[in-house]
């Protein structure tokens, strides 16, 4: 009789040098290390600003600019953690982080503020804004301390809702008697100030800090730091780290993406039973990440754009490689009718084709037909099997999953 683990399907995860107890939290976006390589200058500015609180002073509001993956959010979390630790038994300091892509209205931001400290419990929804404002004001004043409100991706909020939230927070701060609020806005839009009304600009009194993109060498240092924290120095080759650093530096110096690629490379090496992460694992991880990004893009397309893309996918599935805009419109119309969606005009479909082209999901090239004029020739740039599967997961297209319906759609396209 064979031993209990002789033929276990998880054997590759339980044997060999590559199997280790790796704390993958080290590679998560939420992880904040005890040092922030190559952000010493920016940290120094923030320390000088927020250090005033420890001396009984009032810091300036702060606007942090920089592209994705340049350490803006991580540095502010680091500052918040260090400041709260330094203030123990001296003064009350609370850092409140709000992702404005998730909390995308004034109510949810104020509710988060009010419920982040002791006091009256505020419901997620249902109160008038006046009642909400009064409750948050009461809770914060009872705290008798300093609130640092960090609004991450504030540009997204302002573009969608206007700058009222900033005015409301600044007004709230001016009305407090025992507490103070310092506002920190994080944005990747260097033109953010252009979106603000003069009444907000006049109240902000802000410190502006720009986080530049990381260089390849700086990203390498950041990756080495994470590898050291995880205790896997002997498991990741120098070549793999250099390759990840180079790839990430070519994409706006995005350290977050580099760390994500390192994590994916480690997981691939472990699942393959390898003893070391090499360049081949990095290339595989990069391809997988790009594939996942494409599928996520398709998943978040508007329903009409999905219908258009599904029509193109069905054309490709029928054996055709290139299609005219007329053929694409007919395919789209069949899908829209099959899914009980209103059929958009050819002009609108032409605009949507341009959108799909800009996303890289299709190629739309203008071709001359001689005396018949010009047309766009459409080609699909993604796996039609996987893309179709993702679209059919949308509840708007569930009625198309039945084989007869799909066959009929393909029949209509072919004829």
LINRA-V977343 format. One record per residue. RES is the residue in one small letter. SS is DSSP state (H for helix, E for strand, L for the rest). Layout:
res,ss
RES,SS
RES,SS
//
This chain:
res,ss
x,L
x,L
x,L
x,L
x,L
x,L
x,L
x,L
x,L
x,L
x,H
x,H
x,H
x,H
x,L
x,L
x,L
x,L
x,L
x,L
x,L
x,L
x,L
x,H
x,H
x,H
x,H
x,L
x,L
x,L
x,L
x,L
x,L
x,L
x,L
x,L
x,L
x,L
x,L
x,H
x,H
x,H
x,H
x,H
x,H
x,H
x,H
x,H
x,H
x,H
x,H
x,H
x,H
x,H
x,L
x,L
x,L
x,L
x,L
x,L
x,E
x,E
x,E
x,E
x,E
x,E
x,L
x,L
x,L
x,L
x,L
x,H
x,H
x,H
x,H
x,H
x,H
x,H
x,H
x,H
x,H
x,H
x,H
x,H
x,H
x,H
x,L
x,L
x,L
x,L
x,L
x,L
x,E
x,E
x,E
x,E
x,E
x,E
x,E
x,L
x,L
x,L
x,L
x,L
x,L
x,H
x,H
x,H
x,H
x,H
x,H
x,H
x,H
x,H
x,H
x,L
x,L
x,L
x,L
x,L
x,L
x,L
x,L
x,L
x,L
x,L
x,L
x,L
x,H
x,H
x,H
x,H
x,H
x,H
x,H
x,H
x,H
x,H
x,H
x,H
x,H
x,H
x,H
x,L
x,L
x,E
x,E
x,E
x,E
x,E
x,E
x,E
x,L
x,H
x,H
x,H
x,H
x,H
x,H
x,H
x,H
x,L
x,L
x,H
x,H
x,H
x,H
x,H
x,H
x,H
x,H
x,H
x,H
x,H
x,H
x,L
x,L
x,L
x,L
x,E
x,E
x,E
x,E
x,E
x,E
x,E
x,E
x,L
x,L
x,L
x,L
x,H
x,H
x,H
x,H
x,L
x,L
x,H
x,H
x,H
x,H
x,H
x,H
x,H
x,L
x,E
x,E
x,E
x,E
x,E
x,E
x,L
x,L
x,L
x,L
x,H
x,H
x,H
x,H
x,H
x,H
x,H
x,H
x,H
x,H
x,H
x,H
x,H
x,H
x,H
x,L
x,L
x,H
x,H
x,H
x,E
x,L
x,H
x,H
x,H
x,H
x,H
x,H
x,H
x,H
x,H
x,H
x,H
x,H
x,L
x,L
x,L
x,L
x,L
x,H
x,H
x,H
x,H
x,H
x,H
x,H
x,H
x,H
x,H
x,H
x,H
x,H
x,H
x,H
x,H
x,H
x,L
x,L
x,L
x,L
x,L
x,E
x,L
x,H
x,H
x,H
x,H
x,H
x,H
x,H
x,H
x,H
x,H
x,H
x,H
x,H
x,H
x,H
x,H
x,H
x,H
x,H
x,H
x,H
x,L
x,L
x,L
x,H
x,H
x,H
x,H
x,H
x,H
x,H
x,H
x,H
x,H
x,H
x,H
x,H
x,H
x,H
x,L
x,L
x,L
x,L
x,L
x,E
x,E
x,H
x,H
x,H
x,H
x,H
x,H
x,H
x,H
x,H
x,H
x,H
x,H
x,H
x,H
x,L
x,L
x,L
x,L
x,L
x,L
x,L
x,H
x,H
x,H
x,H
x,H
x,H
x,H
x,H
x,H
x,H
x,H
x,H
x,H
x,L
x,L
x,L
x,E
x,E
x,E
x,E
x,E
x,E
x,E
x,L
x,H
x,H
x,H
x,L
x,E
x,E
x,E
x,E
x,E
x,E
x,E
x,L
x,L
x,L
x,H
x,H
x,H
x,H
x,H
x,H
x,H
x,H
x,H
x,L
x,L
x,H
x,H
x,H
x,H
x,H
x,H
x,L
x,L
x,H
x,H
x,H
x,H
x,H
x,H
x,H
x,H
x,H
x,H
x,H
x,H
x,L
//
